[in-house]
Amino acid sequence: MPRRDRGYYGGLLTLTDVDRCLLAAADSGSKSLQVVAPPESGRKNSEIITAKEISKDRLYDAYLSGDTIRMIGVEKYWPPLALLLASMQEVIAAKLGVNLFLTPARSQAFPLHFDTVDVFVIQLAGSKKWTIWEPTYEQPLAIQLGEEHAARHTEQDESKLTPREEIVLEAGDAFYMPRGFYHKAVAQDELSLHLTITIESMYWLDFFRRAFEVAAIEDAELREAVPPRFVQDGRLHDGMAATFSRLMARFGERISFEAAYRSLIEEQVRMRYFPADGHFAALESLHEIGPRTLLERRRGMVCLVETHAQTASIRFGPNRVEGPLAVAPAFEFIRDNRMFRVTDLPGILSPESLVVLARRLIREGLLRPGDGE
């Protein structure tokens, strides 16, 4: 359903902010910018380049000629989008990113295609008409072998596809599109500024790959190289097949769901980055933290609590805080609750000790003072 609130996403990014994002990206050195010509224009799309490699005059000219300005990874340069992704990562264990598309009126960026990642589309300004067709290749993956296989199942003639729906996104609207659905999008009688939030999920293929890696840590033969001449020398085939069968049998004995599961959770916790939420101000007001202070776990931070014979620890991002076993209930409460008061923390610690713990976790980057009384 249309939201009919054109300013709904105004706090994320506006048309005025596009120049500011370009300026922030210009000194980063990372490849983030692309000029995309309309499919029927005869002009070639630019390679993805750094923002400093192209002048703003060139961007203005391209835009006025009907080209779309595409900016990749905008969250690296614009804090409101970084905070949005951090919030999403509290519930989605996936690799997330934000791409910006600024398209002139009545123009189109990419031709008919499908993506290998799921996306949320957020319309910030103007309007865009999306035409969507059913997939012909289910659940495509962004891997070379998958792309080559998918190419044999890709249809370029939209008349041979099964229509799914046609929608016009106005500013303030959003929709979700799973990977594999064919689509094209055309700006209407005004410019279009939209974001695509890409969601590269963890697939069972990734889980099994990690299970192999964990098993290989303890099995030297799994770490051996294949014969270096196997491409040229067909006589190696039978021996390699026998080794493959033997290693698969050994892997079946050594594979551990729990070990792979634990490894991936530890990686997810470690990879979460600290959000751009003004934490220096929280550090400066540590002395104000008291028993009734409202605290919140910072956006995107997930925790892993571990207990041992005499100690307990809580891990988050790159950091780890350890204490006596008595703090374990407090650590588990923080892991499971996003907002609370210092005195809500359970266990046998005194109010004074809870304040010391809260200040420590603010200092290390897990908590911040909450918004509210």
C-alpha positions in Angstrom: 0.0 0.0 0.0 1.3 3.5 -0.8 2.3 5.4 2.3 1.3 8.8 1.0 3.8 10.6 3.1 6.5 12.0 0.9 8.7 13.1 3.8 8.6 9.8 5.6 12.3 9.0 4.9 13.5 12.6 5.0 15.7 11.9 8.0 17.7 9.3 6.0 18.9 11.3 3.0 17.5 14.1 0.8 18.3 15.4 -2.7 20.3 18.2 -1.1 22.5 15.6 0.7 23.6 13.9 -2.5 26.4 16.5 -3.0 27.5 16.1 0.6 27.8 12.4 0.2 29.9 12.9 -3.0 32.1 15.3 -1.1 32.5 12.9 1.8 33.4 10.0 -0.6 35.8 12.0 -2.7 38.7 11.7 -0.2 38.0 8.1 0.7 39.8 6.5 -2.2 37.3 3.6 -2.4 35.5 2.8 -5.6 31.9 4.0 -5.1 30.7 5.9 -8.1 29.2 4.9 -11.5 27.5 6.8 -14.3 24.8 4.6 -15.9 23.5 5.5 -19.4 19.9 4.6 -20.4 19.8 1.2 -22.2 18.8 2.6 -25.6 21.2 5.6 -25.5 24.1 4.0 -27.2 26.4 5.4 -24.5 28.6 3.1 -22.4 28.3 2.9 -18.7 31.3 4.1 -16.8 33.4 1.7 -14.7 32.9 1.9 -11.0 35.4 4.6 -9.9 36.4 6.7 -6.9 34.5 9.9 -6.4 37.7 12.0 -6.9 38.2 10.5 -10.4 35.4 12.4 -11.9 34.5 16.1 -11.7 31.1 17.3 -10.5 30.7 19.1 -13.8 30.9 15.7 -15.6 28.3 14.4 -13.2 26.0 17.3 -13.8 26.4 17.0 -17.6 25.8 13.2 -17.4 22.7 13.7 -15.3 21.3 16.4 -17.6 21.9 14.0 -20.6 19.7 11.4 -19.0 22.3 9.3 -17.2 21.7 7.9 -13.7 24.2 8.6 -11.0 24.8 5.5 -8.9 26.7 5.6 -5.7 27.7 2.3 -4.0 28.2 1.9 -0.2 26.6 5.3 0.7 26.4 4.2 4.4 30.2 4.6 4.6 29.8 8.4 4.1 26.4 9.2 5.6 25.8 8.4 9.3 22.0 8.1 9.2 22.3 5.2 6.7 25.0 3.6 8.8 22.7 3.7 11.8 19.9 2.2 9.8 22.0 -0.7 8.7 23.2 -1.2 12.3 19.6 -1.4 13.5 18.8 -3.9 10.7 21.8 -6.1 11.7 20.4 -6.6 15.1 17.8 -8.9 13.5 19.5 -9.9 10.2 22.7 -11.9 10.1 23.7 -10.8 6.6 26.1 -8.6 4.7 24.2 -5.3 4.2 25.0 -2.3 2.0 23.2 0.8 0.5 23.4 2.0 -3.1 22.0 5.3 -4.2 20.4 5.9 -7.6 19.7 9.5 -8.9 17.8 9.2 -12.2 16.5 12.1 -14.3 12.8 12.3 -15.3 11.6 9.7 -17.8 15.0 7.9 -17.8 16.1 4.4 -16.9 19.3 3.0 -15.5 19.8 -0.7 -16.0 17.9 -2.8 -18.6 15.9 -5.9 -17.7 17.8 -8.0 -15.2 17.7 -9.8 -11.9 19.9 -9.5 -8.8 21.7 -12.1 -6.9 20.9 -10.5 -3.5 17.7 -9.5 -1.8 16.9 -5.8 -1.8 14.8 -3.3 0.0 14.0 -0.3 -2.2 13.3 3.0 -0.5 12.0 5.9 -2.6 13.3 9.2 -1.2 12.3 11.8 -3.8 10.3 11.8 -7.1 8.8 8.6 -8.4 9.8 5.5 -10.3 7.8 2.8 -12.0 8.9 -0.8 -11.3 7.9 -3.7 -13.6 8.6 -7.1 -12.1 8.5 -10.6 -13.6 8.8 -14.1 -12.0 12.2 -15.7 -11.8 13.4 -18.3 -14.3 16.3 -19.4 -12.1 15.5 -19.9 -8.5 17.8 -18.5 -5.7 20.8 -17.3 -7.8 24.1 -16.8 -6.0 26.7 -14.2 -6.5 29.5 -16.7 -7.2 31.2 -17.3 -10.5 30.0 -20.8 -11.0 26.4 -19.8 -10.1 26.6 -16.8 -12.5 27.7 -19.0 -15.4 25.0 -21.5 -14.7 22.4 -18.8 -14.2 23.4 -17.2 -17.6 22.1 -20.3 -19.3 18.7 -19.8 -17.7 18.6 -16.0 -18.1 15.9 -14.6 -20.4 16.5 -11.2 -22.1 13.1 -11.0 -23.9 10.5 -9.7 -21.4 7.7 -11.0 -23.6 8.7 -14.5 -22.6 8.6 -13.8 -18.9 5.7 -14.2 -16.5 4.6 -10.8 -15.2 4.4 -10.4 -11.4 3.4 -6.8 -10.7 3.8 -3.2 -11.8 4.1 -0.5 -9.1 4.9 3.1 -9.0 6.9 4.1 -5.9 6.4 7.7 -4.7 8.6 9.4 -2.2 8.0 7.7 1.2 7.2 4.3 -0.3 9.3 1.1 0.0 9.1 -2.5 -1.1 11.1 -5.7 -0.7 12.2 -7.8 -3.7 13.8 -11.3 -3.3 16.8 -12.2 -5.5 16.1 -13.7 -8.9 13.0 -11.6 -9.8 13.4 -9.9 -13.1 12.8 -6.1 -13.0 13.3 -2.8 -14.7 12.6 0.7 -13.3 11.8 3.9 -15.1 11.6 7.4 -13.5 8.3 9.1 -14.1 7.6 12.8 -15.0 10.0 13.9 -12.2 13.5 12.9 -11.1 13.8 9.8 -8.9 16.1 9.4 -5.9 16.0 6.0 -4.3 18.1 3.7 -2.2 18.5 0.0 -2.5 19.5 -1.8 0.6 21.3 -5.0 -0.5 21.0 -8.1 1.7 23.6 -10.8 1.0 22.4 -13.6 3.3 24.3 -16.5 4.7 23.3 -19.6 2.8 23.6 -23.3 3.6 26.4 -23.4 1.1 28.3 -20.9 3.4 27.4 -23.0 6.4 28.8 -26.2 4.8 31.9 -24.3 3.7 32.6 -23.3 7.2 32.0 -26.8 8.5 34.7 -28.0 6.0 37.1 -25.3 7.2 36.6 -26.1 10.9 37.2 -29.8 10.2 40.3 -29.0 8.2 41.8 -27.3 11.2 42.3 -30.8 12.8 42.8 -32.9 9.7 46.1 -32.3 7.8 45.0 -34.4 4.8 42.0 -32.0 4.2 44.6 -29.2 4.0 46.7 -30.9 1.3 46.9 -29.5 -2.2 45.4 -31.3 -5.1 48.0 -32.6 -7.7 49.2 -29.4 -9.5 49.0 -31.0 -13.0 45.4 -32.3 -12.7 44.2 -30.0 -15.5 46.7 -31.2 -18.0 47.2 -34.8 -16.9 44.0 -37.0 -17.2 45.9 -39.9 -15.7 45.4 -38.3 -12.3 41.7 -38.6 -12.4 41.2 -42.0 -10.9 43.6 -41.3 -8.0 42.0 -38.0 -7.2 38.5 -39.6 -7.3 39.7 -42.2 -4.7 41.1 -39.5 -2.5 38.0 -37.5 -2.8 35.8 -40.4 -1.7 38.1 -41.2 1.2 38.1 -37.5 2.4 34.4 -37.2 2.0 34.0 -40.3 4.3 36.4 -38.7 6.8 34.6 -35.4 6.6 31.3 -37.2 7.3 32.8 -38.5 10.5 34.4 -35.2 11.6 31.8 -32.7 10.5 30.2 -30.9 13.4 27.1 -28.7 13.2 27.9 -27.3 16.6 31.4 -26.4 15.7 30.4 -24.6 12.5 27.5 -22.9 14.2 29.7 -21.7 17.0 32.4 -20.4 14.6 29.9 -18.5 12.5 28.3 -16.9 15.6 31.7 -15.8 16.9 32.5 -14.3 13.5 29.2 -12.4 13.4 29.7 -11.0 16.8 33.3 -10.0 16.0 32.4 -8.3 12.7 29.8 -5.9 14.1 31.2 -2.4 14.0 30.5 0.4 16.4 27.8 2.7 15.1 28.2 6.5 14.5 26.0 7.5 17.3 28.0 10.2 19.1 29.6 7.9 21.6 32.3 10.5 22.6 29.5 12.4 24.3 28.6 9.3 26.3 32.3 8.8 27.3 32.4 12.4 28.5 29.4 11.9 30.8 30.4 8.7 32.4 30.4 10.3 35.8 26.7 11.0 35.5 25.9 7.2 35.3 24.0 6.2 38.5 21.7 3.3 39.7 18.6 4.7 37.9 20.3 5.7 34.7 18.5 4.3 31.6 21.0 2.4 29.3 20.7 0.9 25.9 22.8 -1.5 23.9 24.2 0.4 20.9 22.6 -0.3 17.6 23.9 -3.3 15.7 25.8 -4.7 18.7 25.1 -8.3 19.5 26.7 -10.2 22.3 28.2 -13.6 23.1 28.2 -14.5 26.8 30.6 -17.2 27.9 31.0 -18.7 31.4 33.9 -20.7 32.9 34.7 -22.2 36.3 35.4 -18.9 38.0 34.8 -16.2 35.4 32.2 -14.9 32.9 32.8 -12.8 29.8 30.7 -10.8 27.3 32.0 -10.4 23.7 30.8 -7.7 21.3 32.5 -6.4 18.1 36.2 -6.5 18.6 36.0 -6.2 22.4 35.6 -8.5 25.4 34.9 -7.7 29.0 35.6 -10.3 31.7 34.6 -10.5 35.3 33.8 -12.9 38.2 31.2 -15.5 37.6 28.7 -13.4 39.6 28.4 -11.0 36.7 27.1 -13.7 34.3 23.3 -13.0 35.0 24.0 -9.3 34.3 25.8 -10.1 31.0 23.0 -12.4 29.9 20.4 -9.8 30.7 22.3 -7.2 28.6 22.6 -9.7 25.8 18.8 -10.3 25.8 17.5 -6.8 26.5 18.2 -3.6 24.4 17.1 -1.0 27.0 17.1 -1.1 30.8 18.0 0.8 33.9 21.2 0.0 35.8 19.3 -1.5 38.7 17.4 -3.8 36.4 20.5 -5.9 36.0 20.0 -9.2 37.9 22.4 -11.0 40.1 24.1 -10.5 43.5 26.1 -7.3 42.7 25.5 -4.2 44.8 24.1 -1.1 43.2 27.5 0.5 43.4 29.1 -2.5 41.6 26.4 -2.4 38.9 27.2 1.3 38.3 30.9 0.3 37.9 30.0 -2.4 35.5 27.7 -0.1 33.5 30.4 2.5 33.2 32.9 -0.2 32.1 30.6 -1.4 29.3 30.0 2.2 28.1 33.7 2.8 28.1 34.3 -0.4 26.1 31.6 0.5 23.5 28.7 -1.8 24.2 26.3 0.5 26.0 25.3 4.1 25.9 22.9 6.3 28.0 19.4 5.8 26.7 17.1 8.4 25.3 14.3 9.2 27.9 13.9 9.9 31.5 
